């Protein structure tokens, strides 16, 4: 039996599963810089005591929490659990000898808290994922299907994006296979696809091809967060707006292999990446994970040499 068979069987045997990614917390040296960057990206940033809260317009859910600290570090990752499931999940974690911890200071006390093998703080909250706002459908003229007649699309194709939702995030891991097994056992995340020993993509059930994943590194850290926009125009206008605002180091336009989404990345002020995406693969419970030996994109400009570098300090 292959590694993939073993992993699939272990996941199917665990009926508990989080319902999706809620938000991530990021420690940054300067909250003002963080506020400006996420606002430039098209997100709403509000102040709370000792933190900034980043949201998408029209989605009643925190998507990123920024807290101030000496250096930039991934602070925590938060997942949603179905209402009424938290007590059962706690018993499940305790059966795996997972040590539950107190919430970090700063009003982050909801749900269960524990650490993954790399020391990342993981939070699970009993909360429904908020539905993102529904976009206005854009008419397209495709061969044999001409939807837009007597309408000049260019007149409305320059609107800066307001991302709909945080779709997924990938973090650095010192051992991607160990991290994959841990999140399968504890939270019921399922393997979507894998470039063995390099990158792992995981899902939380039917929906996006991946909501979470790992990239091999010497130590933990945030690689990128990815935010859905409505269409290709918004993706590319967003890239242009970010460049005009001084965020000129990026990668795109391209179409990924695993997940198939269109993408454009910008480097954030602290060395991680943030991505506009559109048109990601949707999967069902019947999706079969595979190991692949493929490049990160079907087509794209040359990937920046620093794209896979982990700029976060190693844990002390």
N, C-alpha and C positions, 0 to 999 in steps of 0.2 A: 504493500500500500504506500502511495506517495505521501510526501509531506502535506500536500494540498488536501488529500483525502482525509488524513488524520485531523487537520485543522478544521475542515468542514464538519466532520463528525463531532468534534468537540463543541463547536458552536451550536449545531443543531440539538445537541443534548442539553444545552443551557437555554431554558425557556425565557429567562430574563434577558431583556434587551432594552437599552436606552432608546428613546425615540428620535434622538438627533443631537446635533451640536447646538448649544445655546449661545455661548460667547467665549471669548478668551480675555484674560487679564494680562496686561503688559506693564512692567515697571520701566519707567523712562527717567532720564536725569532732569528733564525740563518739561513740565506739563504744558507750558505755553507753546512750545515747539510741537508737542503732540497734538494740541488743539488745532493749530494752524494746518498741520499736515493732513489730518483726517477731514477737516473742513474743506481744504483744497480738493480732496478726493471726491467730494460730493456727499459727505455724511453730516449728520447733525450731532453737535458736541455740546453737552450740557454739564454744568458743574454740580457736584455733590460734595459733601464734606470730605476732604482729603482725596478726592478722585475726580476724574472726568469720565463721563458716560457717552459712548458713541452709539448712535442708532441710525437706522435707515428711515427715511421719510415713509410714514404710512405703515410701519411695522412696530407694534407695541411690545418691544423686546430689546433689552440691552444686547448689543453685539460685540462691544469691546469696552473694557474698563481700563483706564490708565491711572496708575498710581506713581507717585514720585519716589525715586530712590537714587542711590549713588551711581548706578550704571543701568544699562538696559538689559532686562532679563524677562523671559517668559514667566509671568507671575502665577497663572493657573489656567486650566481649561475646564469649562463647565458644560455638562450635558443635561438634557431634559429626560426625566423619567415619567412614564404614564402616571396620572393621578391614581393614588391608592396603592402604588407599588413600592414605596420607599422602605417600608418595614421589611418586606420580603427581600428587597435588595440588600438591606443591612445584614439580615441573617445570612444571605448568600456570601457577602464579602467576609463576614466573620468566619464562615465555614472554610474559606480559603486562607484563613489566618492573615487577612488584610487588617492592619491596625488603623482604626478610625482616629482622626485627629480633630482638634479644635479648629474652627475657622480662623483664617488670618485676621489680624486687626483691620478695622476700617469699614465695618458694616457689611461684611461679606458672609454673614452667618447662616444663610439658608442651606438646608440639605445636608448631605454627607460629604466629608472631606477625607482624602487619603492620598498617598504618594505612589507614583508608579516606579518601576525599577531604576529609572534615571533620576528620581527625586522630584519630578514635576508634581505640583499640587493638582489634584483632580477633584472636581466638585460635581455632585449629581443632585439635581433639584427636581422635586415633584411638581412639574409645571408643564402645561401644554405649550408647544411651540406656536408662536403667533404667526398667523398667515400674512405673507407680504401683500402689499397692494397689487392690484391687477393692472398690468400695463395696457395702454391703448394699442390695439393691434395695428401693425404697419402693413399696408398693402405692398405686395411685391409683384413685379413683372417677371415671370419665369417662362421658359419655353412652353407654349401651349396653355399657359395659365396667366393671362394678363389682367391683374386685378386693379391696376391704377391707370385710369384713362382720363386725359385732360387735366391731370394734376402734376405739377412740377415738384418732384420730391425734394429737390435740393433746397427749396425754400424753407423746409422744416427739418432738414437733416443735420443742423448744426447745434442742437440743444445739448448743453453739458449734462452728463449723466447724474442721476440721483439713484445710486444702487438700491435694488429691491431687498436684498438680504445678504447676510454672510452665508456663503454656500459651503465652504470647506476651509480647512487649514492643514498644513503639513508642518511637522516639527522634526527637528534633528533628534536622532537617537544613537546611542553608543552601540546598540545591538538591535537592528530592525526586526529580526525574527523573535527575539525575546519580547520586545515591545508589542509586536503583533499578538503573540500568544497571551500576554497579560491582558490586553484590552478585549480579546475574545472571551477569556475566562471571567473577567470581572464585570464587563458591561455588555457582553453579547454582541459586540461589533463583529461584522462579517468581513472576511477577505473578499475584495473585489477583483484585484489583479496585483501582480507583483513583478518587479524586476529584481530577481533574487539577489540578496546581499546588498542592494542599492536603494530601492524605494518600494514602499508598500502603500496600497490604497484600500481603504476600508469603508463600508457602508453601514447604515443603521436600518436596513430593510428597503422595501420598494421606494423608489425615488431616484435621487442623484446617484450616479456611479460611485462617488465617494464623498464622504463628509469629513474624513480625518485620514491621517496617514503619516508616514515616517520617511526620512531620508537619512542614510547612514552618515555618521560623523563621529568625531572623537568624544563629543559631549553634547548635552541637551541644548535646546534653543529653539526659537521660532524661525522656521524657514520662510513661510509666506501664509498670508490669509487671502481668501479669494471671494470676490463680491460680484453678484449677478447684476448685469445690466440688460436692457431690453433687446438690444440688437447690435449689429456691427457698427452702425453709425455712432451710437452712444459710446461704444468701446473705443473707437478711434478718436472721437471728439474728446473723450476723457483723457486719452494719452496726450493729445495736443494741448489741452488745458493745463495738465500737470507739467508738461515741458515749459509752457509759457510762464508758469509760476515758479520755475527754477528746479523742478524735479526732473532732470534731464537724463538720468541714468536709468535705462529700462531695457526691456526685451519684448519684442513683438513687432508686428502682428504675426500670429501663428495659429496653427491648430494642433493641439496635443494628440499624442497617440492614446495613452490610457485615459479614458474619459471623453476623448474626442472634442473637448470644448475649444472654442476660439479663445484666444488669450492675448492680453498685453500686461506686462509687469512693469512696475516702477520700484526703484529702491527707496526704502523709507530713510529717515534721517539717521537711523541707528544700524543700518547694514542688513536688515531683513528686507523682504519684498512684499508688495501688495499687488493684487491682480484684479483687473476687470475680466469677467468671463461671460460667455453666452453660449447657448446651444450645447449643453453638456448631455452626455448619454443618460437615459433613464433606464433603470433596471427593475426587474421583478424578483420574487423569491426564487424563480427558476434560473437566475443568473449563475453561471459556473465560472469560478475564479480560475485563472491560468497564470503560469509563469511565462514571462516574455523576455526576449533579448531584443529590445527596440530602442531607438533614440527617443528623447522626450517629446518630439514633435514630428508630424507628418511633413510639414513645411513651416519655415520660419527663417528670420535672419539668424546669423551666427549667435549662439548663446554666449553671453558675457562670461569671461573666465572666472569671475568672482561669484557666479550665480549659486554655486553649491558650497561656498565658503560660509562657515559658522563664525560670526563676529561676536557672539556673546562670550563673556568670560567663563572659563571653566569653573565649576563649583569648587568652593574652598574646602 
